[in-house]
């Protein structure tokens, strides 16, 4: 029997003016019935283009120039639009990365699933309805009847991804293409979705082309692995072989960059008064509809911790746990409702924003998104110098300090005159760190500072943060959803769940002997954790 | 976390409706008050025009008329009268037309509604169609042509379009009537009457719609281009849906949401546009009524028309909001 999917020496040409001539070049892959092939790579590796090529949804300016894609023996390259459309949905299903945006916001869930049958003229109306409800049940959604009548915004991210899976599965296609299907999900949700995909694959014998950047996920789901770098296939083989004995340097580098769940040996933190002490911090968000009472969501409730100079406290939790709210309350980007915050022994409670301003120098923030957090119309030197200038440093001096800071974070001082778009994601995050350090703070609040970065870049930024911490004696609150990252950078870890810290321990202790049920659930959900 | 599905509660919708009507009351009162005083800034009154038309009138006669119409009272007394009449939902009496203002308005309202709704329909259908075609063929000749037509469309004054259409289709080609709503002499009834009205409707509707066709075409084009690249459209294509269905059900359905808002907001401008068109085409509607009232200094009538139009705009905005909450499930009335 031929493989379900066989990609042979496929090259996809990028439009003229792109950074390279081919999105992928001479790539060959194959997937057998019921098998999961993981295509792994960093951003720009061409992994998503490979997925889109398989389902015939390439952007109009990217086209196959040579090679073939065969589905169950049938050539897909050069197929007419009509024939390719017939393949999509019926023979190839697709699951996308972003569950929040991949469903039409104004159509009911049930109608969106039934549309797959309609597109391929399968079943009559009652039959479609019945199958839709069956599918909703099969992907593990409670009360299919009610679910079918809902709109996407009434579902959580994990539920939406289940709906997308139901759509992909509707006509029992031979192949499902899954492009980073769990990247946008919380770790516990991710574990559930991966389990669901695996169960469905076994039951229906579906082959899965699974695109991911995360070797943890690879260890969880892959039968075989293909590693892409800059559009070229550098290594392919059985998952166990590639993970345990990678043959290519790049694969080794990627594997090494994946932070280990094994925390490093604990560091010694000098005693002294805490750089920051938080006690009983409380913040409640209220929606205020016109007439009804409104809902209140406790984003932070009785949150207490201390951080010493030179120490990193990891604040981990899933989306909506309140971890970012805590970070924002510390720098007063969000006003807390109650509790006390002492910075270097000085209480800042009840200070107005203007009275807080001189203290803000001492506590600074590094943001998650290095693309959105820099003003695109300001030179980076100016962006870095803005804080000190606002605090009263003469402009000339502040700008010259900005140059020093750029060198401190590993960039050349001459780049101060450039604009953010000229830098890569990792470089921008370095700039973000330089900006935070400009006012010589004692405390750094880092809100998911590496989540938007590729693993190899992630490692260098984490290294930089640690180096700076030692040099400058920074106290760092490291907010993250990624337990692997937290394990590597934190001296102690606080686990947040529904606005409360449910467990706070030295990192080693937490990984060895987690007490709280939620912490244990979180730890066991980390992909590749048992590998 | 997942929220419960919206209660299909008519009671909540009704409560919302009641609340919005309550909010509209101060707006409408403010409009009434401002209108009352602003209109008094214009020199001359009803009696002046009546005297002018009669050719001559003695001061005594004019004083008598003013006393009769209550125009000799101090402004604030007149104002109080006006308010107390309004409180009884009485729009007053048009001495000029010898009938109540409300009767006059109600007799003209259907004509204006016919003109406006037809124009709105033409504008929406034409604009959305042109905009979709433009987006479909972005950067190609159909797009360039449509965009050129749109530019001309909203750069050209309404009245001028009306006049040029009359010159072309009525005067030269003699295809369509130049004005009015029916051929009064023919005295048709039934179907022939309706067809006659439709023939009279073509030119004014088209003139009024041109501007809005242009606006909707532009808005639709940009909205379609924006929505076309969203993730859920890709999901729809991955299902194997035909392009036509992807466009209608996924792209247009979402792209039209901002256009609904725009249409609601533009209801007022459309109403003022109809004043011009009704004048050019001698269409017996409310706009024409207002226009005549201005020249006759028939303040009662003018105030009535203005107030009534304001209420129409307020109601149409309310309808837009309700419609929007039906079209976009993410928005819940509360």
Boltz contact constraints between the chains, C-beta under 6 A:
constraints:
  - contact:
      token1: [A, 85]
      token2: [B, 240]
      max_distance: 6.0
  - contact:
      token1: [A, 88]
      token2: [B, 238]
      max_distance: 6.0
  - contact:
      token1: [A, 88]
      token2: [B, 240]
      max_distance: 6.0
  - contact:
      token1: [A, 89]
      token2: [B, 239]
      max_distance: 6.0
  - contact:
      token1: [A, 89]
      token2: [B, 240]
      max_distance: 6.0
  - contact:
      token1: [A, 94]
      token2: [B, 238]
      max_distance: 6.0
  - contact:
      token1: [A, 98]
      token2: [B, 231]
      max_distance: 6.0
  - contact:
      token1: [A, 101]
      token2: [B, 231]
      max_distance: 6.0
  - contact:
      token1: [A, 102]
      token2: [B, 231]
      max_distance: 6.0
  - contact:
      token1: [A, 102]
      token2: [B, 232]
      max_distance: 6.0
  - contact:
      token1: [A, 102]
      token2: [B, 235]
      max_distance: 6.0
  - contact:
      token1: [A, 103]
      token2: [B, 232]
      max_distance: 6.0
  - contact:
      token1: [A, 104]
      token2: [B, 232]
      max_distance: 6.0
  - contact:
      token1: [A, 104]
      token2: [B, 250]
      max_distance: 6.0
  - contact:
      token1: [A, 105]
      token2: [B, 330]
      max_distance: 6.0
  - contact:
      token1: [A, 106]
      token2: [B, 253]
      max_distance: 6.0
  - contact:
      token1: [A, 106]
      token2: [B, 328]
      max_distance: 6.0
  - contact:
      token1: [A, 115]
      token2: [B, 239]
      max_distance: 6.0
  - contact:
      token1: [A, 116]
      token2: [B, 239]
      max_distance: 6.0
  - contact:
      token1: [A, 119]
      token2: [B, 239]
      max_distance: 6.0
  - contact:
      token1: [A, 119]
      token2: [B, 240]
      max_distance: 6.0
  - contact:
      token1: [A, 119]
      token2: [B, 241]
      max_distance: 6.0
  - contact:
      token1: [A, 120]
      token2: [B, 240]
      max_distance: 6.0
  - contact:
      token1: [A, 150]
      token2: [B, 5]
      max_distance: 6.0
  - contact:
      token1: [A, 151]
      token2: [B, 329]
      max_distance: 6.0
  - contact:
      token1: [A, 153]
      token2: [B, 330]
      max_distance: 6.0
  - contact:
      token1: [A, 154]
      token2: [B, 2]
      max_distance: 6.0
  - contact:
      token1: [A, 154]
      token2: [B, 3]
      max_distance: 6.0
  - contact:
      token1: [A, 155]
      token2: [B, 2]
      max_distance: 6.0
  - contact:
      token1: [A, 156]
      token2: [B, 1]
      max_distance: 6.0
  - contact:
      token1: [A, 156]
      token2: [B, 2]
      max_distance: 6.0
  - contact:
      token1: [A, 289]
      token2: [B, 334]
      max_distance: 6.0
  - contact:
      token1: [A, 290]
      token2: [B, 334]
      max_distance: 6.0
